[in-house]
Amino acid sequence: MQTLNLIFGLLTLTVLLTVLGPHRATSSSQSPADSLRLPEEKHLKNIEQLTFGGENAEAYFSADGKQLIFQSTRDGHDCDQIYTMNTDGGNVRLISTGSGRTTCAYFFPNGRRVLYSSTHLGAKECPPRPDFSKGYVWAVYPTFDIFTARPDGSDLKQLTNAPGYDAETTISKDGKLVFTSMRDGDLDVYTMDADGKHVRRLTNELGYDGGPFWSYDGKQIVYRAYHPQTEKEKSDYLGLLKQNLIRPTTLEIWVMNADGSHKRQVTHNGKANFGPYFFPDGKRVIFASNMDDPKGRNFDLYMINVDGTGQERITYNETFDGFPMFSPDGRKLVFASNRNAKIRGDTNVFIADWVE
């Protein structure tokens, strides 16, 4: 998603993350039982750190709950590549090509293939980082296309070849893909079959619609959106879009039916809300937001009912928490965080028991 979900460059949505070559932890890197959980974090228990150093984010479960697929800058790579690991942090392996920038990886439901977006066909080198003289902006690289591969990275196949950005892809339990694309001139949400056929546009309003995830039953899609309202906002948005940039300072969480009908806005706080994911019951959403930081730099996890009621804060870390996902059985939560960083700005993957 860097795309947006990039550590979107992830990504990530906090201020600038330090890029350092990650390293595996030794036994001395491990923390005492549940010392990574803050007292206020009553919905989390037995938090475990799975990566140690550098940029690691967007970790998502396989359908059997035994593996995670994530993006990382480890092994000397200058920008994100895709890796898999066991849910205990072991058996880490590179599965992307090692060229270009990658993002937004996901397992297919049958476990036989994975997908991710990559710029490697545009160039082997990492694409240039966005120019922050324009303020805090995300790059939506036009050379991002969606690819599928076997879980070991072999048999790489290109799914999209439309002009412009294609990324931020996730898969329903029945194998339907939802993704973000600029193929029609704006950043919108689309669906398509697992073979890339039957592409359908679901959003049409001017502005950014992206980061979509399916509900467990495949009947709803949750996503983040910014719809400029004033002429100045529209001009700024379109001007940046021509440069393949967006300004993610205001993003709200939305929900719609799988066919694009019945769109409704869930959050209304005017802040940067992103990384939404459905609870197994389909009635609630977990997401990251900077709504409680006046400076807008600290992101925490929150949950909210799909009708916008019952909002509750989940994490209280003073830096960054984001990209949450429940395990298939709903008992575990995986997320990325700056907590317990050895070096300021390190983003790592954590897993915890979910406490209802």
Protein Blocks (a to p, Z undefined) as FASTA:
>chain_A
ZZfklgklnpafbdcddddddddddfklpccehklpcfklmmbghiacfbgedjdehiac
dfkopaccdddfehhiabdcdddddfkopaiacfbeoiajdehiaddfklpaccdddfkl
mpmbdcddddfknopaddddfkbccddddfkopaiacfbfcecjdehiacdfkopacddd
fknopacdddddfkopaiacfbfbecddehiacdfkopaccddddddfblmlmmmmmmmm
mnopacfkbccdddddfkopaiacfbfnhpacehiacdfklpaccdddfklgmnomaccd
ddddfkopaiacfbfcfbbcehiacdfkopaccdddfehiabghiacdddddddZZ
